[in-house]
Amino acid sequence: MVHSLIKSLDLVDDYDGLQQGQDSDDEPDTQDGESDGVDDSHSTKQQQEQEKGRVNGNSNGNKKGLSAAEPGYEVNGDKDYRRAVIVGPDERLGTKECLLKYHDTAYVEALLNHRGSSPPARNPTNPASPSSSSKETQPRRYPRTDPFNLSHDNPPFPSLPRYISYVASATSTACRLLVKDKVDIALCWDGGRHHAKRKEAGGFCYVNDLVMGCLLLSREGRIPVPQKEGEEATRQRTRPPRILYLDLDLHYSDGVSSAFASPTRYPYPLQKGKAVPRPPSVLTLSVHHSSPIFFPPPSPPSLLPEPDTPNPFSLSLPLAAYPSASTYKGVWQDCIEPIGQAWDPDFVVLQLGVDGLPGDRVGQYGNWAVEGEGGMKWCVSQLMKWDKKTCITGGGGYHHANAARAWAGVTASLLGRETDSDTAIPHHDHFEAYEPSFTMEVPAGHMRDENTAKDLDKARDVYKTISQRINDIVAAHS
């Protein structure tokens, strides 16, 4: 639905002009992708800048952005009427070889070679038909459990192989566009499958496109290192990029966080005269609701870390039920912002699940908003002030109309074409789904925010210490 709404709001160039997410000089991503130490720069560079213009991703107008209509182009009398450019996924980034860069071989083969579809619906009260003993009409037997968790909320279906290829290649294509310096902001609303593990599915997620995207950034996005004074200029030295994975879905990012949980232990305080362990390439930070009855069940990595945690690069910020925009504002300013400043990432991957909005039938404990301070659009605008290359994906969101409203609103905001609750929904294929208001309004929640000032103050103090630790570790290797 989100794509239809975005198109109806005239936020994208014509679908007929679909670009492919690959260059003629790109090599298929079937090798290990290890860097040779030389910068290998991959929705636009100078030629596309002239052809398509740039999106004004923030107030100072220096973002290259999603690519857009030519600056100053007028539609209906409005100047700077920017549109995003659609880039099709490079399917070479969704091959079996690419999936195996993270996922287990047996699991990938199970996904690609599954048998049959999900269990057929069956009413046990129906009497058996006379031919029920026939092999041709006997329903297929399905195991209650599956070694890869391909059951219950992760059932196999006929188009699963094609589906996982598209999901994986879409997010990886978005990340490669950042690496190749073609855009500064890439959106992939169909991505964000943060529950998939290396060897099993989980929470409607079959492959972890986010892990694969971060791995691509880590392999291909090496950062040039300035030459030291007096150093002979032989070849460009590079360093691994610093990547921030930030997850604002209402559910804990168990798949991504476990994938990048570093085995390295970082002492606190740092000991003088002793080597400081190198930081990892990816720092994960998940802001989520936590409860014994909420998926995934609480685990030590999903809880608020201690200030002296041995791994300050795998972070969680659990929230009580019904966190409001006010809570998210405080969390951003007191916890996320200090981590971002200390880590100073080269790339940001933001998973913007919207199951934290009121009325979500799966989230249930959300009370967030799209508009206003602390709302989704506000948080994204704060992120844009960091002026970092950013990939934004979707995630959870099970009230389809509200999910489409939220993601379309964020898209419009990034293009400098603000919408608000009163913006009318244009007539399109899914118009009826937006009744009764037929506007961009996501109705406000009325549940009491159970996050107390004491809880938020504790989180602030913890993250103040951790951010200083991160700053010291990064500085030791600068």
Summary of the structure (lengths in Angstrom):
residues: 478
radius of gyration: 23.2
end to end distance: 45.2
largest distance: 90.0
contacts: 1546
relative contact order: 0.14
helix: 30%
strand: 10%
